[in-house]
């Protein structure tokens, strides 16, 4: 069964360490040692995270002298954003409907009695024994 690219990208983004690595790479290319520095894990563990990100197309890796640099590839994130945009429209429309409902509820006249005030004092005593 083939897995679509969007699922692979979401799978890569599911891990907070990988998201943090991507955030770091927005500042520029970095070595494995530089990417591993803020984490309490080994460089081989970071390398495994980088492999997942590379397979998802979120990073590319290149060599500069003896260093292996990771570079952010943002195109897959654009595709994810495009997919999520449809749901943003849904939520925006839902919030607009809610705003309209709240506005209509707030614009009711003040002289309309609240439901418990609609009955007179004689109605409140019905059913009470004297």
C-alpha positions in Angstrom: 0.0 0.0 0.0 1.5 3.3 -1.1 1.5 6.1 1.4 0.9 9.6 0.0 3.4 12.4 0.5 1.1 14.4 2.7 0.8 11.5 5.2 4.6 11.2 5.2 5.0 14.9 5.9 2.4 14.8 8.7 4.2 11.8 10.2 7.5 13.7 10.2 5.8 16.7 11.8 4.2 14.6 14.5 7.3 14.5 16.6 8.2 17.6 18.7 12.0 17.0 18.2 11.6 17.1 14.5 9.5 20.2 14.6 12.1 21.9 16.8 14.8 20.9 14.3 12.8 22.5 11.5 12.4 25.6 13.5 16.1 25.8 14.1 16.8 25.3 10.3 14.7 28.4 9.6 17.8 30.3 10.8 20.1 28.6 8.3 21.9 25.3 7.6 23.3 23.4 10.5 25.4 20.4 11.3 24.2 17.4 13.3 26.2 18.6 16.3 24.6 22.0 16.1 21.1 20.5 15.8 21.8 18.0 18.7 23.0 20.7 21.1 19.7 21.7 22.6 18.5 18.1 23.1 19.3 15.5 25.6 19.9 12.9 23.0 22.8 11.5 21.1 23.9 12.6 17.6 22.9 9.3 16.2 19.4 9.8 17.5 19.3 13.3 15.9 20.6 11.7 12.7 17.6 9.3 12.8 15.3 12.3 13.1 17.0 14.0 10.2 16.6 10.9 8.1 12.8 11.0 8.7 12.7 14.7 7.8 14.8 14.0 4.7 12.5 11.2 3.6 9.5 13.5 4.0 11.3 16.1 1.8 11.4 18.6 4.6 15.2 18.9 4.6 18.1 18.2 2.2 21.6 17.3 3.3 24.9 18.2 1.7 28.6 18.1 2.6 30.8 21.1 3.2 34.4 19.9 3.8 33.9 17.3 6.5 30.6 18.6 7.8 27.3 17.3 6.8 24.8 20.2 6.7 21.0 20.0 6.9 19.0 22.5 4.9 15.3 23.3 5.3 13.1 22.5 2.2 9.9 24.4 2.7 7.9 23.2 -0.3 6.3 20.2 1.5 5.2 22.7 4.2 3.5 24.8 1.5 1.5 21.7 0.5 0.5 21.0 4.1 -0.6 24.7 4.5 -2.7 24.4 1.3 -4.4 21.3 2.6 -5.0 22.9 6.0 -6.4 26.1 4.4 -9.6 24.3 3.5 -10.2 23.7 7.2 -9.2 27.3 8.1 -12.1 28.4 5.9 -14.4 26.0 7.6 -13.5 27.4 11.1 -13.6 31.0 9.9 -17.2 30.4 8.6 -18.2 28.7 11.8 -16.8 31.5 13.9 -18.6 34.1 11.7 -21.9 32.2 12.2 -21.3 32.1 16.0 -20.5 35.8 16.0 -23.7 36.6 14.1 -25.7 34.5 16.6 -24.1 36.2 19.6 -24.8 39.6 18.1 -28.4 38.7 17.5 -28.7 37.5 21.1 -27.1 40.6 22.5 -29.4 42.9 20.5 -32.6 41.7 22.1 -34.5 44.4 23.9 -33.8 44.9 27.6 -37.6 45.0 28.4 -38.1 41.4 27.4 -38.4 39.5 30.7 -36.0 36.6 31.4 -37.7 33.2 31.3 -38.0 32.9 35.1 -39.5 36.5 35.3 -42.2 35.8 32.7 -44.6 34.4 35.2 -46.3 36.7 37.7 -46.1 36.2 41.5 -49.3 34.3 41.5 -47.9 31.8 39.1 -44.8 31.2 41.3 -47.0 30.2 44.2 -49.1 27.7 42.3 -48.4 24.2 43.5 -47.0 25.5 46.9 -49.0 24.4 49.9 -50.2 27.2 52.2 
